[in-house]
Amino acid sequence: MQQLTIQNIKASSKINGQALFIDMPLPSTPLKAQQWEQTFCSLFSLNATNQEWGADRYQVTLSHGSFSCMMFIEWLCEAIWLEPIGSNENAHDLYEYLFNEK
């Protein structure tokens, strides 16, 4: 698995509609998915709550202060993406928060 850094996450990120997709290889096991999420959270100073598993999807709420989003890792469509939570948030705000506040 590729080492996660802010720089390679930023280089792999693209906005599509209301979501920020991270075009990186998917974690190969549930344990690696949780490790990926933990590393992501530590890089961006986020807290993870409400972890949920489905047949082919892992989703978790990420937050820091008033900022929050959902992270999805889905094996069926082979994608990792973030969606902002809240009607006043959008994918551009999410991108700005992650990559321009550092």
GUKEKE-511453 format. One record per atom (N, C-alpha, C): x, y, z; residue number from 1; atom name. Coordinates in nm, 4 decimals, m for minus. Each point is the difference from the previous one (the first is absolute). Example, Ala and Ser with C-alpha at 12.3 -4.5 7.8 and 13.67 -1.06 7.14 Angstrom:
2
         x         y         z    n  atom
    1.3190   m0.5690    0.7800    1     N
   m0.0890    0.1190    0.0000    1    CA
    0.0900    0.1200    0.0000    1     C
   m0.0350    0.1050   m0.0720    2     N
    0.0820    0.1190    0.0060    2    CA
   m0.0770    0.1090    0.0730    2     C
This chain:
102
         x         y         z    n  atom
    0.0839   m0.1169    0.0000    1     N
   m0.0839    0.1169    0.0000    1    CA
    0.0891    0.1241    0.0000    1     C
   m0.0374    0.0972   m0.0800    2     N
    0.0737    0.1251   m0.0120    2    CA
   m0.0026    0.0745    0.1327    2     C
    0.1131    0.0594    0.0390    3     N
    0.0046    0.0773    0.1234    3    CA
   m0.0886    0.1228   m0.0142    3     C
   m0.0794    0.0265    0.1023    4     N
   m0.0870    0.1165   m0.0030    4    CA
    0.0749    0.1224    0.0503    4     C
    0.0004    0.1026   m0.0816    5     N
    0.0504    0.1304    0.0400    5    CA
   m0.1015    0.1031   m0.0484    5     C
    0.0047    0.1178    0.0584    6     N
   m0.0905    0.1049   m0.0457    6    CA
    0.0244    0.0289   m0.1474    6     C
    0.1270    0.0001   m0.0405    7     N
    0.0332    0.0320   m0.1391    7    CA
   m0.0559   m0.1044   m0.0980    7     C
    0.0123   m0.1304    0.0311    8     N
   m0.0507   m0.0967   m0.0984    8    CA
   m0.1516   m0.0131    0.0065    8     C
   m0.0607    0.0303    0.1139    9     N
   m0.1464    0.0034    0.0047    9    CA
   m0.0501    0.1174   m0.0832    9     C
    0.0628    0.1156    0.0150   10     N
   m0.0401    0.1179   m0.0786   10    CA
    0.0162   m0.0270   m0.1497   10     C
    0.1115   m0.0605   m0.0381   11     N
    0.0238   m0.0295   m0.1419   11    CA
   m0.1004   m0.1003   m0.0559   11     C
   m0.0562   m0.0828    0.0858   12     N
   m0.0950   m0.1030   m0.0428   12    CA
   m0.1451    0.0440    0.0129   12     C
   m0.0238    0.1212    0.0467   13     N
   m0.1365    0.0461    0.0278   13    CA
   m0.0585    0.0781   m0.1164   13     C
   m0.1300   m0.0223   m0.0209   14     N
   m0.0721    0.0768   m0.1017   14    CA
   m0.1445    0.0163    0.0446   14     C
   m0.0544    0.1154   m0.0306   15     N
   m0.1390    0.0288    0.0331   15    CA
   m0.0878   m0.0512   m0.1129   15     C
   m0.1058   m0.0704    0.0389   16     N
   m0.0991   m0.0484   m0.0960   16    CA
   m0.1366    0.0190    0.0638   16     C
   m0.0738    0.1002   m0.0453   17     N
   m0.1300    0.0308    0.0595   17    CA
    0.0182    0.0491    0.1424   17     C
   m0.0695   m0.0630    0.0931   18     N
    0.0075    0.0385    0.1405   18    CA
    0.0993   m0.0857    0.0791   18     C
    0.0859   m0.0724   m0.0694   19     N
    0.0941   m0.0897    0.0671   19    CA
    0.1438    0.0312   m0.0401   19     C
    0.0912   m0.0332    0.0902   20     N
    0.1432    0.0099   m0.0257   20    CA
    0.0527   m0.1427   m0.0084   20     C
    0.0363   m0.0434   m0.1193   21     N
    0.0491   m0.1359   m0.0215   21    CA
    0.1510   m0.0045    0.0180   21     C
    0.0468   m0.1072    0.0619   22     N
    0.1421   m0.0215    0.0205   22    CA
    0.0374   m0.1228   m0.0812   22     C
    0.0677    0.0223   m0.1104   23     N
    0.0328   m0.1062   m0.0953   23    CA
    0.1287   m0.0700    0.0428   23     C
   m0.0140   m0.0881    0.0996   24     N
    0.1132   m0.0766    0.0513   24    CA
   m0.0431   m0.1464    0.0100   24     C
    0.0958   m0.0907    0.0040   25     N
   m0.0363   m0.1415    0.0157   25    CA
   m0.0791   m0.0226    0.1289   25     C
   m0.0999   m0.0858   m0.0094   26     N
   m0.0826   m0.0301    0.1168   26    CA
    0.0742   m0.0874    0.0997   26     C
   m0.0266    0.0177    0.1281   27     N
    0.0556   m0.0918    0.0986   27    CA
   m0.0498   m0.1418   m0.0293   27     C
    0.0860   m0.0986    0.0204   28     N
   m0.0332   m0.1364   m0.0410   28    CA
   m0.0803   m0.0793    0.1020   28     C
   m0.0059    0.0449    0.1232   29     N
   m0.0732   m0.0725    0.1041   29    CA
   m0.0732    0.1005    0.0889   29     C
   m0.0970   m0.0472    0.0782   30     N
   m0.0665    0.0913    0.0942   30    CA
    0.0980    0.0647    0.0984   30     C
    0.0966   m0.0745    0.0489   31     N
    0.0986    0.0570    0.0921   31    CA
    0.0806    0.1101   m0.0689   31     C
    0.0402   m0.0226   m0.1237   32     N
    0.0757    0.1016   m0.0734   32    CA
   m0.0863    0.1230   m0.0289   32     C
   m0.1318   m0.0194   m0.0185   33     N
   m0.0907    0.1137   m0.0199   33    CA
   m0.0034    0.0868    0.1259   33     C
   m0.0048   m0.0639    0.1161   34     N
    0.0002    0.0759    0.1243   34    CA
    0.1347    0.0687    0.0225   34     C
    0.1075   m0.0650   m0.0369   35     N
    0.1325    0.0624    0.0109   35    CA
    0.0114    0.1191   m0.0951   35     C
   m0.0543   m0.0133   m0.1201   36     N
   m0.0001    0.1087   m0.0986   36    CA
   m0.0745    0.1198    0.0585   36     C
   m0.1188   m0.0260    0.0545   37     N
   m0.0814    0.1058    0.0609   37    CA
    0.0743    0.0655    0.1167   37     C
    0.0635   m0.0781    0.0846   38     N
    0.0732    0.0549    0.1143   38    CA
    0.1166    0.0880   m0.0454   38     C
    0.0719   m0.0427   m0.1017   39     N
    0.1103    0.0802   m0.0525   39    CA
   m0.0528    0.1293   m0.0608   39     C
   m0.1071   m0.0096   m0.0777   40     N
   m0.0633    0.1170   m0.0599   40    CA
   m0.0390    0.0997    0.1097   40     C
   m0.0641   m0.0508    0.1042   41     N
   m0.0426    0.0868    0.1110   41    CA
    0.1185    0.0668    0.0680   41     C
    0.1076   m0.0731    0.0204   42     N
    0.1164    0.0601    0.0659   42    CA
    0.0643    0.1068   m0.0884   42     C
    0.0016   m0.0194   m0.1308   43     N
    0.0581    0.0994   m0.0909   43    CA
   m0.0774    0.1316    0.0018   43     C
   m0.1321   m0.0091    0.0130   44     N
   m0.0844    0.1187   m0.0104   44    CA
   m0.0621    0.0412    0.1341   44     C
    0.0478   m0.0586    0.1090   45     N
   m0.0505    0.0324    0.1349   45    CA
   m0.1511   m0.0154    0.0105   45     C
   m0.0490   m0.1126   m0.0474   46     N
   m0.1432   m0.0291    0.0026   46    CA
   m0.0306   m0.1099    0.1012   46     C
   m0.1204    0.0019    0.0518   47     N
   m0.0488   m0.1059    0.0882   47    CA
   m0.0978   m0.0871   m0.0774   47     C
    0.0090   m0.1306    0.0179   48     N
   m0.0886   m0.0943   m0.0688   48    CA
   m0.1041   m0.0536    0.0976   48     C
   m0.1260    0.0026   m0.0428   49     N
   m0.1099   m0.0554    0.0786   49    CA
   m0.0989   m0.0685   m0.0932   49     C
   m0.0904   m0.0737    0.0572   50     N
   m0.1103   m0.0629   m0.0753   50    CA
    0.0486   m0.0889   m0.1141   50     C
    0.0989   m0.0834    0.0279   51     N
    0.0480   m0.0930   m0.1022   51    CA
   m0.1081   m0.1042   m0.0291   51     C
   m0.0260   m0.0230   m0.1279   52     N
   m0.1005   m0.0979   m0.0406   52    CA
    0.0544   m0.0833   m0.1146   52     C
   m0.0269   m0.1294    0.0069   53     N
    0.0394   m0.0934   m0.1054   53    CA
   m0.1234   m0.0494   m0.0721   53     C
    0.0100   m0.0092   m0.1323   54     N
   m0.1012   m0.0646   m0.0819   54    CA
    0.0659   m0.1161   m0.0712   54     C
   m0.0720   m0.0623   m0.0894   55     N
    0.0541   m0.1155   m0.0726   55    CA
    0.1257    0.0362   m0.0776   55     C
    0.0023    0.1178   m0.0590   56     N
    0.1153    0.0402   m0.0812   56    CA
    0.0406    0.1442    0.0261   56     C
   m0.0425    0.0565    0.1135   57     N
    0.0276    0.1410    0.0274   57    CA
    0.0324    0.0209    0.1469   57     C
    0.0957    0.0900    0.0216   58     N
    0.0329    0.0491    0.1329   58    CA
   m0.0256    0.1492   m0.0019   58     C
   m0.0732    0.0500    0.0981   59     N
   m0.0222    0.1433    0.0079   59    CA
    0.0201    0.0468    0.1424   59     C
    0.0454    0.1233    0.0107   60     N
    0.0354    0.0557    0.1302   60    CA
   m0.0192    0.1514   m0.0048   60     C
   m0.0413    0.0570    0.1121   61     N
   m0.0118    0.1448    0.0124   61    CA
    0.1338    0.0547    0.0491   61     C
    0.0500    0.1020   m0.0671   62     N
    0.1245    0.0662    0.0372   62    CA
   m0.0339    0.1436    0.0400   62     C
    0.0608    0.0475    0.1084   63     N
   m0.0329    0.1360    0.0433   63    CA
    0.1171    0.0647    0.0731   63     C
   m0.0058    0.1311    0.0029   64     N
    0.0940    0.0824    0.0767   64    CA
   m0.0678    0.1338    0.0220   64     C
   m0.0330    0.0311    0.1254   65     N
   m0.0714    0.1247    0.0270   65    CA
   m0.1343   m0.0005   m0.0694   65     C
   m0.0281    0.1056   m0.0755   66     N
   m0.1280    0.0093   m0.0705   66    CA
    0.0026   m0.0697   m0.1366   66     C
    0.1166   m0.0486   m0.0415   67     N
    0.0132   m0.0681   m0.1288   67    CA
   m0.0363   m0.1482    0.0153   67     C
   m0.0755   m0.0532   m0.0954   68     N
   m0.0261   m0.1446   m0.0011   68    CA
   m0.0292   m0.0474   m0.1419   68     C
    0.0336   m0.1261   m0.0235   69     N
   m0.0256   m0.0624   m0.1292   69    CA
   m0.0122   m0.1506    0.0203   69     C
   m0.0465   m0.0677   m0.1020   70     N
   m0.0067   m0.1456    0.0000   70    CA
    0.1081   m0.0519   m0.0936   70     C
    0.0698   m0.1044    0.0429   71     N
    0.0950   m0.0687   m0.0860   71    CA
   m0.0602   m0.1347   m0.0378   71     C
    0.0088   m0.0325   m0.1264   72     N
   m0.0489   m0.1280   m0.0506   72    CA
    0.1150   m0.0734   m0.0677   72     C
    0.0144   m0.1261    0.0305   73     N
    0.0911   m0.0885   m0.0727   73    CA
   m0.0884   m0.1120   m0.0513   73     C
   m0.0129   m0.0105   m0.1308   74     N
   m0.0908   m0.0989   m0.0577   74    CA
    0.0743   m0.0880   m0.0990   74     C
   m0.0039   m0.1301    0.0269   75     N
    0.0725   m0.0950   m0.0825   75    CA
   m0.0745   m0.0340   m0.1276   75     C
   m0.1335    0.0018   m0.0010   76     N
   m0.0759   m0.0344   m0.1201   76    CA
    0.0311    0.0976   m0.1135   76     C
    0.0008    0.1293    0.0297   77     N
    0.0309    0.0984   m0.1047   77    CA
    0.1456    0.0451    0.0056   77     C
    0.0785   m0.0619    0.0893   78     N
    0.1434    0.0271    0.0113   78    CA
    0.0293    0.1488    0.0137   78     C
   m0.0566    0.0595    0.1055   79     N
    0.0166    0.1445    0.0180   79    CA
    0.0105    0.0374    0.1469   79     C
    0.0707    0.1097    0.0224   80     N
    0.0072    0.0655    0.1299   80    CA
   m0.0458    0.1431   m0.0240   80     C
   m0.0957    0.0455    0.0814   81     N
   m0.0438    0.1378   m0.0160   81    CA
   m0.0493    0.0571    0.1313   81     C
   m0.0036    0.1345    0.0020   82     N
   m0.0480    0.0766    0.1144   82    CA
   m0.1179    0.0840   m0.0449   82     C
   m0.0996    0.0109    0.0872   83     N
   m0.1151    0.0866   m0.0251   83    CA
   m0.0188    0.0898    0.1205   83     C
   m0.0156    0.1298   m0.0228   84     N
   m0.0218    0.0905    0.1133   84    CA
   m0.1344   m0.0272    0.0652   84     C
   m0.0074    0.0295    0.1289   85     N
   m0.1256   m0.0104    0.0743   85    CA
   m0.0467    0.1418    0.0266   85     C
   m0.1246    0.0259   m0.0275   86     N
   m0.0554    0.1336    0.0246   86    CA
   m0.0398    0.0665   m0.1295   86     C
   m0.1070    0.0738    0.0056   87     N
   m0.0524    0.0624   m0.1222   87    CA
    0.0852    0.1173   m0.0472   87     C
    0.0823    0.0562    0.0863   88     N
    0.0833    0.1135   m0.0406   88    CA
    0.1368   m0.0424   m0.0504   88     C
    0.0282   m0.1280   m0.0004   89     N
    0.1303   m0.0508   m0.0418   89    CA
   m0.0088   m0.0570   m0.1417   89     C
    0.1131    0.0014   m0.0693   90     N
    0.0062   m0.0643   m0.1313   90    CA
    0.1395   m0.0589   m0.0187   90     C
    0.0209   m0.0695   m0.1092   91     N
    0.1283   m0.0677   m0.0230   91    CA
    0.1161    0.0980   m0.0108   91     C
   m0.0246    0.1193   m0.0519   92     N
    0.1066    0.1006   m0.0087   92    CA
    0.0429    0.0458    0.1393   92     C
   m0.0982    0.0171    0.0899   93     N
    0.0328    0.0354    0.1383   93    CA
    0.0821   m0.1100    0.0658   93     C
   m0.0361   m0.1232   m0.0274   94     N
    0.0719   m0.1153    0.0545   94    CA
    0.1449   m0.0002   m0.0481   94     C
    0.0195    0.0211   m0.1293   95     N
    0.1348    0.0066   m0.0568   95    CA
    0.0805    0.1126    0.0659   95     C
   m0.0617    0.1165    0.0107   96     N
    0.0672    0.1152    0.0627   96    CA
    0.0389   m0.0310    0.1435   96     C
   m0.0903   m0.0617    0.0745   97     N
    0.0284   m0.0310    0.1398   97    CA
    0.1198   m0.0959    0.0100   97     C
    0.0000   m0.1052   m0.0804   98     N
    0.1050   m0.1003    0.0101   98    CA
    0.1357    0.0493   m0.0481   98     C
    0.0028    0.0721   m0.1098   99     N
    0.1272    0.0275   m0.0644   99    CA
    0.0508    0.1435    0.0081   99     C
   m0.0836    0.0928    0.0375  100     N
    0.0467    0.1377    0.0021  100    CA
    0.0115    0.0596    0.1394  100     C
   m0.0414   m0.0724    0.1025  101     N
    0.0163    0.0494    0.1363  101    CA
    0.1323   m0.0451    0.0601  101     C
    0.0725   m0.0877   m0.0657  102     N
    0.1227   m0.0574    0.0557  102    CA
    0.1156    0.0964   m0.0178  102     C
